[in-house]
Amino acid sequence: MASALQTAVLGMRAYQEMLNVTGNNIANADTTAYKEDRITFSDMFSRTLSRGMRASEDVGGTNPIQVGLGVRVSSVDKNMGQGSFTSTEKDFDLAMDGEGFFVVNDGTSNVFTRDGTFDVDSEGYLVDPSTGNRVQRIGTTGEEFGFQLQGST
């Protein structure tokens, strides 16, 4: 009886974590550059009640009978697939097509983002308008913007 209750509790905990992940995905669905989380589960243990038997000339074989003893969250992973693009009509908003991140500097270290909502500050630097972090140069110093615009070489 205790084993059945323990199995049920483990299942409810795993299901609660799935609801948390799903709720977070829904809450952030309209967040620019949000990457959804995916949850996977795995069996914890199983108890063998009856071993399987090989087939003989007269009788077919049987499969083992096992009882699962619970489930657990195996991992919560980010879906890093390409999202859709939305035109903002703003001159300095950028989108990353394919793999990679924009690199912005918070004054002490580099931070990576897929959110391409940028603006130009009073000193002429491309910045994240919500934090003021400067976008780091991607290309060489000979390029006008430090990165390639779509259609340019």
Backbone as JSON Lines, residues from 0, in Angstrom:
{"i":0,"aa":"M","n":[0.82,-1.2,0.0],"ca":[0.0,0.0,0.0],"c":[0.87,1.26,0.0]}
{"i":1,"aa":"A","n":[1.91,1.26,0.83],"ca":[2.8,2.42,0.89],"c":[3.48,2.64,-0.45]}
{"i":2,"aa":"S","n":[3.81,1.55,-1.13],"ca":[4.45,1.65,-2.43],"c":[3.53,2.32,-3.45]}
{"i":3,"aa":"A","n":[2.24,1.98,-3.41],"ca":[1.28,2.59,-4.33],"c":[1.12,4.08,-4.05]}
{"i":4,"aa":"L","n":[1.09,4.47,-2.79],"ca":[0.97,5.89,-2.44],"c":[2.23,6.65,-2.85]}
{"i":5,"aa":"Q","n":[3.38,6.04,-2.63],"ca":[4.63,6.69,-3.02],"c":[4.68,6.89,-4.53]}
{"i":6,"aa":"T","n":[4.26,5.89,-5.28],"ca":[4.22,6.0,-6.74],"c":[3.29,7.11,-7.17]}
{"i":7,"aa":"A","n":[2.13,7.21,-6.52],"ca":[1.16,8.27,-6.84],"c":[1.74,9.65,-6.54]}
{"i":8,"aa":"V","n":[2.41,9.79,-5.42],"ca":[3.02,11.08,-5.04],"c":[4.08,11.48,-6.05]}
{"i":9,"aa":"L","n":[4.91,10.53,-6.45],"ca":[5.94,10.83,-7.45],"c":[5.31,11.27,-8.77]}
{"i":10,"aa":"G","n":[4.24,10.61,-9.16],"ca":[3.54,10.98,-10.39],"c":[2.95,12.38,-10.3]}
{"i":11,"aa":"M","n":[2.37,12.71,-9.14],"ca":[1.78,14.05,-8.97],"c":[2.85,15.13,-8.98]}
{"i":12,"aa":"R","n":[4.0,14.86,-8.38],"ca":[5.09,15.84,-8.39],"c":[5.59,16.09,-9.81]}
{"i":13,"aa":"A","n":[5.74,15.02,-10.56],"ca":[6.2,15.16,-11.95],"c":[5.16,15.93,-12.77]}
{"i":14,"aa":"Y","n":[3.88,15.62,-12.55],"ca":[2.82,16.31,-13.28],"c":[2.77,17.79,-12.89]}
{"i":15,"aa":"Q","n":[3.0,18.11,-11.62],"ca":[3.04,19.5,-11.18],"c":[4.16,20.25,-11.88]}
{"i":16,"aa":"E","n":[5.32,19.62,-12.01],"ca":[6.44,20.25,-12.71],"c":[6.09,20.49,-14.17]}
{"i":17,"aa":"M","n":[5.37,19.54,-14.8],"ca":[4.94,19.72,-16.18],"c":[3.99,20.92,-16.29]}
{"i":18,"aa":"L","n":[3.07,21.05,-15.32],"ca":[2.16,22.2,-15.33],"c":[2.94,23.51,-15.15]}
{"i":19,"aa":"N","n":[3.96,23.51,-14.3],"ca":[4.78,24.71,-14.11],"c":[5.48,25.11,-15.4]}
{"i":20,"aa":"V","n":[6.06,24.13,-16.09],"ca":[6.76,24.41,-17.35],"c":[5.77,24.91,-18.4]}
{"i":21,"aa":"T","n":[4.62,24.25,-18.5],"ca":[3.6,24.66,-19.48],"c":[3.09,26.07,-19.18]}
{"i":22,"aa":"G","n":[2.83,26.36,-17.91],"ca":[2.38,27.69,-17.52],"c":[3.41,28.77,-17.84]}
{"i":23,"aa":"N","n":[4.68,28.47,-17.62],"ca":[5.74,29.41,-17.95],"c":[5.81,29.65,-19.46]}
{"i":24,"aa":"N","n":[5.65,28.59,-20.24],"ca":[5.65,28.74,-21.7],"c":[4.48,29.61,-22.17]}
{"i":25,"aa":"I","n":[3.31,29.4,-21.59],"ca":[2.13,30.2,-21.97],"c":[2.32,31.66,-21.56]}
{"i":26,"aa":"A","n":[2.81,31.88,-20.35],"ca":[3.0,33.25,-19.85],"c":[4.0,34.04,-20.69]}
{"i":27,"aa":"N","n":[4.96,33.35,-21.3],"ca":[6.0,34.02,-22.07],"c":[5.83,33.89,-23.57]}
{"i":28,"aa":"A","n":[4.69,33.39,-24.01],"ca":[4.48,33.14,-25.45],"c":[4.67,34.39,-26.3]}
{"i":29,"aa":"D","n":[4.33,35.56,-25.78],"ca":[4.46,36.8,-26.55],"c":[5.74,37.57,-26.22]}
{"i":30,"aa":"T","n":[6.62,37.0,-25.43],"ca":[7.89,37.64,-25.1],"c":[8.83,37.53,-26.28]}
{"i":31,"aa":"T","n":[9.41,38.64,-26.69],"ca":[10.34,38.64,-27.81],"c":[11.5,37.7,-27.53]}
{"i":32,"aa":"A","n":[11.78,36.83,-28.5],"ca":[12.91,35.89,-28.49],"c":[12.81,34.82,-27.4]}
{"i":33,"aa":"Y","n":[11.63,34.61,-26.83],"ca":[11.47,33.58,-25.8],"c":[11.66,32.19,-26.41]}
{"i":34,"aa":"K","n":[12.37,31.34,-25.73],"ca":[12.59,29.96,-26.14],"c":[11.83,29.06,-25.17]}
{"i":35,"aa":"E","n":[10.89,28.29,-25.72],"ca":[10.06,27.45,-24.86],"c":[10.88,26.35,-24.19]}
{"i":36,"aa":"D","n":[10.38,25.9,-23.04],"ca":[10.98,24.78,-22.34],"c":[10.23,23.51,-22.71]}
{"i":37,"aa":"R","n":[10.97,22.41,-22.78],"ca":[10.38,21.09,-23.02],"c":[10.78,20.18,-21.87]}
{"i":38,"aa":"I","n":[9.81,19.48,-21.33],"ca":[10.07,18.61,-20.19],"c":[10.01,17.15,-20.65]}
{"i":39,"aa":"T","n":[10.91,16.34,-20.14],"ca":[10.89,14.91,-20.43],"c":[10.89,14.16,-19.1]}
{"i":40,"aa":"F","n":[10.3,12.99,-19.13],"ca":[10.16,12.17,-17.94],"c":[10.87,10.84,-18.13]}
{"i":41,"aa":"S","n":[11.19,10.19,-17.03],"ca":[11.76,8.85,-17.09],"c":[11.23,8.02,-15.93]}
{"i":42,"aa":"D","n":[11.23,6.71,-16.13],"ca":[10.83,5.79,-15.06],"c":[11.9,5.8,-13.99]}
{"i":43,"aa":"M","n":[11.46,5.63,-12.76],"ca":[12.45,5.55,-11.68],"c":[12.95,4.12,-11.56]}
{"i":44,"aa":"F","n":[12.12,3.25,-11.1],"ca":[12.49,1.85,-10.95],"c":[11.28,1.01,-11.32]}
{"i":45,"aa":"S","n":[11.52,-0.24,-11.55],"ca":[10.4,-1.16,-11.73],"c":[10.73,-2.44,-10.99]}
{"i":46,"aa":"R","n":[9.69,-3.1,-10.55],"ca":[9.86,-4.36,-9.84],"c":[9.35,-5.46,-10.74]}
{"i":47,"aa":"T","n":[10.11,-6.52,-10.87],"ca":[9.72,-7.65,-11.71],"c":[8.91,-8.62,-10.87]}
{"i":48,"aa":"L","n":[7.65,-8.83,-11.27],"ca":[6.78,-9.77,-10.57],"c":[6.92,-11.17,-11.14]}
{"i":49,"aa":"S","n":[7.18,-11.25,-12.43],"ca":[7.3,-12.55,-13.09],"c":[8.31,-12.41,-14.22]}
{"i":50,"aa":"R","n":[9.26,-13.31,-14.27],"ca":[10.26,-13.28,-15.33],"c":[9.66,-13.81,-16.62]}
{"i":51,"aa":"G","n":[10.19,-13.36,-17.72],"ca":[9.75,-13.87,-19.02],"c":[10.28,-15.28,-19.25]}
{"i":52,"aa":"M","n":[9.63,-15.98,-20.15],"ca":[10.05,-17.35,-20.48],"c":[10.26,-17.44,-21.97]}
{"i":53,"aa":"R","n":[11.25,-18.23,-22.37],"ca":[11.5,-18.46,-23.78],"c":[10.43,-19.37,-24.36]}
{"i":54,"aa":"A","n":[10.27,-19.22,-25.66],"ca":[9.34,-20.11,-26.36],"c":[9.95,-21.5,-26.46]}
{"i":55,"aa":"S","n":[9.1,-22.49,-26.43],"ca":[9.54,-23.87,-26.63],"c":[8.87,-24.4,-27.9]}
{"i":56,"aa":"E","n":[9.06,-25.67,-28.17],"ca":[8.44,-26.26,-29.37],"c":[6.93,-26.2,-29.31]}
{"i":57,"aa":"D","n":[6.39,-26.4,-28.11],"ca":[4.94,-26.53,-27.96],"c":[4.26,-25.23,-27.5]}
{"i":58,"aa":"V","n":[5.0,-24.38,-26.8],"ca":[4.38,-23.21,-26.17],"c":[5.16,-21.95,-26.55]}
{"i":59,"aa":"G","n":[4.42,-20.86,-26.79],"ca":[5.07,-19.59,-27.06],"c":[5.67,-19.01,-25.8]}
{"i":60,"aa":"G","n":[6.56,-18.07,-25.93],"ca":[7.2,-17.43,-24.79],"c":[6.28,-16.42,-24.12]}
{"i":61,"aa":"T","n":[6.67,-15.99,-22.94],"ca":[5.91,-14.97,-22.23],"c":[6.83,-13.8,-21.9]}
{"i":62,"aa":"N","n":[6.27,-12.64,-21.83],"ca":[7.01,-11.44,-21.46],"c":[7.07,-11.33,-19.94]}
{"i":63,"aa":"P","n":[8.08,-10.65,-19.42],"ca":[8.11,-10.44,-17.98],"c":[6.99,-9.49,-17.56]}
{"i":64,"aa":"I","n":[6.56,-9.62,-16.33],"ca":[5.56,-8.72,-15.77],"c":[6.29,-7.8,-14.79]}
{"i":65,"aa":"Q","n":[6.22,-6.5,-15.06],"ca":[6.91,-5.53,-14.21],"c":[5.93,-4.46,-13.75]}
{"i":66,"aa":"V","n":[6.16,-3.96,-12.56],"ca":[5.35,-2.88,-12.01],"c":[6.26,-1.68,-11.82]}
{"i":67,"aa":"G","n":[5.86,-0.54,-12.41],"ca":[6.64,0.68,-12.25],"c":[6.51,1.24,-10.85]}
{"i":68,"aa":"L","n":[7.58,1.84,-10.37],"ca":[7.57,2.38,-9.01],"c":[7.71,3.9,-9.0]}
{"i":69,"aa":"G","n":[7.33,4.54,-10.09],"ca":[7.33,6.0,-10.09],"c":[7.94,6.59,-11.34]}
{"i":70,"aa":"V","n":[7.73,7.88,-11.46],"ca":[8.24,8.64,-12.59],"c":[8.92,9.89,-12.03]}
{"i":71,"aa":"R","n":[9.88,10.39,-12.78],"ca":[10.55,11.62,-12.35],"c":[10.82,12.48,-13.57]}
{"i":72,"aa":"V","n":[11.08,13.75,-13.32],"ca":[11.46,14.66,-14.4],"c":[12.89,14.31,-14.78]}
{"i":73,"aa":"S","n":[13.07,13.97,-16.03],"ca":[14.4,13.62,-16.52],"c":[15.18,14.88,-16.87]}
{"i":74,"aa":"S","n":[14.53,15.82,-17.57],"ca":[15.2,17.07,-17.92],"c":[14.18,18.11,-18.35]}
{"i":75,"aa":"V","n":[14.57,19.36,-18.24],"ca":[13.82,20.49,-18.8],"c":[14.81,21.2,-19.72]}
{"i":76,"aa":"D","n":[14.52,21.15,-21.02],"ca":[15.44,21.68,-22.02],"c":[14.82,22.83,-22.78]}
{"i":77,"aa":"K","n":[15.66,23.72,-23.27],"ca":[15.21,24.83,-24.12],"c":[15.06,24.34,-25.55]}
{"i":78,"aa":"N","n":[14.0,24.75,-26.21],"ca":[13.83,24.51,-27.64],"c":[14.54,25.66,-28.35]}
{"i":79,"aa":"M","n":[15.68,25.38,-28.92],"ca":[16.48,26.43,-29.55],"c":[16.19,26.56,-31.05]}
{"i":80,"aa":"G","n":[15.06,26.02,-31.49],"ca":[14.69,26.13,-32.9],"c":[14.38,27.57,-33.3]}
{"i":81,"aa":"Q","n":[14.42,27.81,-34.6],"ca":[14.16,29.14,-35.13],"c":[12.7,29.51,-34.92]}
{"i":82,"aa":"G","n":[12.46,30.67,-34.37],"ca":[11.1,31.17,-34.21],"c":[10.67,31.96,-35.43]}
{"i":83,"aa":"S","n":[9.52,32.58,-35.34],"ca":[9.02,33.37,-36.47],"c":[9.53,34.81,-36.35]}
{"i":84,"aa":"F","n":[9.55,35.5,-37.47],"ca":[9.98,36.9,-37.49],"c":[8.76,37.8,-37.53]}
{"i":85,"aa":"T","n":[8.84,38.92,-36.81],"ca":[7.78,39.92,-36.8],"c":[8.39,41.26,-37.2]}
{"i":86,"aa":"S","n":[7.82,41.89,-38.21],"ca":[8.31,43.19,-38.65],"c":[7.85,44.26,-37.67]}
{"i":87,"aa":"T","n":[8.79,45.09,-37.22],"ca":[8.45,46.15,-36.27],"c":[8.48,47.53,-36.92]}
{"i":88,"aa":"E","n":[9.01,47.61,-38.13],"ca":[9.15,48.88,-38.84],"c":[10.11,49.84,-38.13]}
{"i":89,"aa":"K","n":[10.89,49.36,-37.16],"ca":[11.87,50.19,-36.47],"c":[13.23,49.97,-37.13]}
{"i":90,"aa":"D","n":[13.94,51.05,-37.4],"ca":[15.19,50.98,-38.14],"c":[16.27,50.12,-37.49]}
{"i":91,"aa":"F","n":[16.31,50.06,-36.17],"ca":[17.41,49.38,-35.51],"c":[17.04,48.03,-34.9]}
{"i":92,"aa":"D","n":[15.82,47.56,-35.13],"ca":[15.45,46.22,-34.67],"c":[16.03,45.2,-35.63]}
{"i":93,"aa":"L","n":[16.64,44.17,-35.08],"ca":[17.3,43.14,-35.88],"c":[16.74,41.77,-35.51]}
{"i":94,"aa":"A","n":[16.9,40.81,-36.42],"ca":[16.51,39.43,-36.16],"c":[17.68,38.52,-36.5]}
{"i":95,"aa":"M","n":[17.86,37.51,-35.71],"ca":[18.94,36.54,-35.92],"c":[18.34,35.35,-36.67]}
{"i":96,"aa":"D","n":[18.77,35.17,-37.93],"ca":[18.29,34.05,-38.74],"c":[19.3,32.92,-38.62]}
{"i":97,"aa":"G","n":[18.9,31.83,-38.0],"ca":[19.82,30.71,-37.79],"c":[20.37,30.71,-36.38]}
{"i":98,"aa":"E","n":[21.49,30.03,-36.23],"ca":[22.09,29.9,-34.91],"c":[22.83,31.17,-34.52]}
{"i":99,"aa":"G","n":[23.01,31.35,-33.23],"ca":[23.8,32.47,-32.73],"c":[23.02,33.39,-31.82]}
{"i":100,"aa":"F","n":[23.74,34.33,-31.24],"ca":[23.17,35.3,-30.31],"c":[23.76,36.67,-30.58]}
{"i":101,"aa":"F","n":[23.02,37.7,-30.22],"ca":[23.58,39.04,-30.17],"c":[24.38,39.11,-28.87]}
{"i":102,"aa":"V","n":[25.5,39.8,-28.91],"ca":[26.33,39.95,-27.71],"c":[26.22,41.4,-27.27]}
{"i":103,"aa":"V","n":[25.76,41.6,-26.04],"ca":[25.69,42.95,-25.47],"c":[26.55,42.97,-24.22]}
{"i":104,"aa":"N","n":[27.07,44.14,-23.89],"ca":[27.95,44.26,-22.74],"c":[27.28,45.11,-21.68]}
{"i":105,"aa":"D","n":[27.22,44.59,-20.46],"ca":[26.56,45.31,-19.37],"c":[27.53,46.2,-18.58]}
{"i":106,"aa":"G","n":[28.72,46.41,-19.13],"ca":[29.71,47.24,-18.46],"c":[30.81,46.42,-17.8]}
{"i":107,"aa":"T","n":[30.49,45.18,-17.44],"ca":[31.5,44.31,-16.82],"c":[31.68,43.0,-17.57]}
{"i":108,"aa":"S","n":[30.65,42.53,-18.23],"ca":[30.76,41.25,-18.93],"c":[29.81,41.21,-20.13]}
{"i":109,"aa":"N","n":[30.05,40.25,-21.0],"ca":[29.18,40.07,-22.15],"c":[27.96,39.23,-21.78]}
{"i":110,"aa":"V","n":[26.82,39.6,-22.34],"ca":[25.56,38.9,-22.13],"c":[25.02,38.53,-23.5]}
{"i":111,"aa":"F","n":[24.44,37.35,-23.61],"ca":[23.94,36.87,-24.9],"c":[22.42,36.95,-24.93]}
{"i":112,"aa":"T","n":[21.88,37.37,-26.09],"ca":[20.44,37.49,-26.25],"c":[20.04,37.19,-27.69]}
{"i":113,"aa":"R","n":[18.81,36.73,-27.87],"ca":[18.24,36.58,-29.21],"c":[17.27,37.73,-29.49]}
{"i":114,"aa":"D","n":[17.02,38.56,-28.49],"ca":[16.11,39.7,-28.64],"c":[16.84,40.81,-29.39]}
{"i":115,"aa":"G","n":[16.38,41.12,-30.59],"ca":[17.02,42.13,-31.42],"c":[16.37,43.48,-31.36]}
{"i":116,"aa":"T","n":[15.69,43.8,-30.26],"ca":[15.08,45.11,-30.08],"c":[16.18,46.08,-29.65]}
{"i":117,"aa":"F","n":[16.67,46.88,-30.6],"ca":[17.79,47.78,-30.32],"c":[17.45,49.21,-30.7]}
{"i":118,"aa":"D","n":[18.25,50.12,-30.19],"ca":[18.12,51.54,-30.5],"c":[19.53,52.14,-30.47]}
{"i":119,"aa":"V","n":[19.65,53.4,-30.82],"ca":[20.94,54.08,-30.8],"c":[20.93,55.08,-29.65]}
{"i":120,"aa":"D","n":[21.98,55.03,-28.82],"ca":[22.03,55.96,-27.68],"c":[22.6,57.31,-28.11]}
{"i":121,"aa":"S","n":[22.74,58.23,-27.17],"ca":[23.2,59.59,-27.47],"c":[24.64,59.63,-27.97]}
{"i":122,"aa":"E","n":[25.42,58.58,-27.71],"ca":[26.8,58.52,-28.18],"c":[26.93,57.79,-29.52]}
{"i":123,"aa":"G","n":[25.8,57.34,-30.07],"ca":[25.81,56.67,-31.36],"c":[26.03,55.17,-31.31]}
{"i":124,"aa":"Y","n":[25.96,54.58,-30.11],"ca":[26.13,53.14,-29.98],"c":[24.78,52.43,-30.11]}
{"i":125,"aa":"L","n":[24.8,51.26,-30.72],"ca":[23.62,50.41,-30.78],"c":[23.46,49.77,-29.41]}
{"i":126,"aa":"V","n":[22.28,49.95,-28.79],"ca":[22.07,49.48,-27.41],"c":[20.73,48.77,-27.28]}
{"i":127,"aa":"D","n":[20.65,47.99,-26.21],"ca":[19.37,47.41,-25.78],"c":[18.65,48.53,-25.03]}
{"i":128,"aa":"P","n":[17.51,49.02,-25.54],"ca":[16.87,50.18,-24.91],"c":[16.35,49.91,-23.49]}
{"i":129,"aa":"S","n":[16.09,48.67,-23.14],"ca":[15.57,48.39,-21.8],"c":[16.66,48.4,-20.74]}
{"i":130,"aa":"T","n":[17.92,48.15,-21.14],"ca":[19.01,48.09,-20.16],"c":[20.12,49.09,-20.43]}
{"i":131,"aa":"G","n":[20.22,49.6,-21.66],"ca":[21.32,50.47,-22.04],"c":[22.59,49.71,-22.39]}
{"i":132,"aa":"N","n":[22.55,48.39,-22.34],"ca":[23.73,47.57,-22.67],"c":[24.08,47.74,-24.14]}
{"i":133,"aa":"R","n":[25.37,47.92,-24.42],"ca":[25.82,48.13,-25.79],"c":[25.97,46.81,-26.54]}
{"i":134,"aa":"V","n":[25.52,46.83,-27.8],"ca":[25.7,45.67,-28.67],"c":[27.16,45.64,-29.1]}
{"i":135,"aa":"Q","n":[27.77,44.48,-28.98],"ca":[29.18,44.34,-29.33],"c":[29.33,44.13,-30.83]}
{"i":136,"aa":"R","n":[30.43,44.6,-31.37],"ca":[30.72,44.47,-32.8],"c":[30.79,43.0,-33.17]}
{"i":137,"aa":"I","n":[30.16,42.66,-34.29],"ca":[30.16,41.28,-34.77],"c":[31.18,41.11,-35.88]}
{"i":138,"aa":"G","n":[31.24,42.06,-36.78],"ca":[32.11,41.95,-37.94],"c":[33.47,42.57,-37.71]}
{"i":139,"aa":"T","n":[34.11,42.93,-38.8],"ca":[35.42,43.57,-38.73],"c":[35.25,45.08,-38.67]}
{"i":140,"aa":"T","n":[36.29,45.78,-38.35],"ca":[36.2,47.24,-38.23],"c":[35.97,47.91,-39.57]}
{"i":141,"aa":"G","n":[36.19,47.21,-40.68],"ca":[35.96,47.81,-41.99],"c":[34.49,47.85,-42.38]}
{"i":142,"aa":"E","n":[33.64,47.1,-41.67],"ca":[32.21,47.1,-41.99],"c":[31.54,48.3,-41.34]}
{"i":143,"aa":"E","n":[30.61,48.88,-42.06],"ca":[29.97,50.11,-41.59],"c":[29.27,49.92,-40.25]}
{"i":144,"aa":"F","n":[28.52,48.82,-40.1],"ca":[27.71,48.63,-38.9],"c":[28.31,47.61,-37.93]}
{"i":145,"aa":"G","n":[29.36,46.89,-38.34],"ca":[29.91,45.85,-37.47],"c":[29.2,44.53,-37.63]}
{"i":146,"aa":"F","n":[28.24,44.46,-38.53],"ca":[27.54,43.22,-38.84],"c":[26.98,43.34,-40.23]}
{"i":147,"aa":"Q","n":[26.61,42.21,-40.82],"ca":[26.07,42.23,-42.17],"c":[24.56,42.31,-42.14]}
{"i":148,"aa":"L","n":[24.03,43.21,-42.95],"ca":[22.59,43.31,-43.11],"c":[22.15,42.31,-44.17]}
{"i":149,"aa":"Q","n":[20.9,41.87,-44.1],"ca":[20.39,40.91,-45.07],"c":[20.57,41.45,-46.48]}
{"i":150,"aa":"G","n":[21.12,40.62,-47.35],"ca":[21.32,41.01,-48.74],"c":[22.66,41.66,-48.99]}
{"i":151,"aa":"S","n":[23.42,41.98,-47.94],"ca":[24.74,42.59,-48.15],"c":[25.8,41.5,-48.13]}
{"i":152,"aa":"T","n":[26.97,41.81,-48.62],"ca":[28.05,40.82,-48.63],"c":[29.26,41.35,-47.89]}
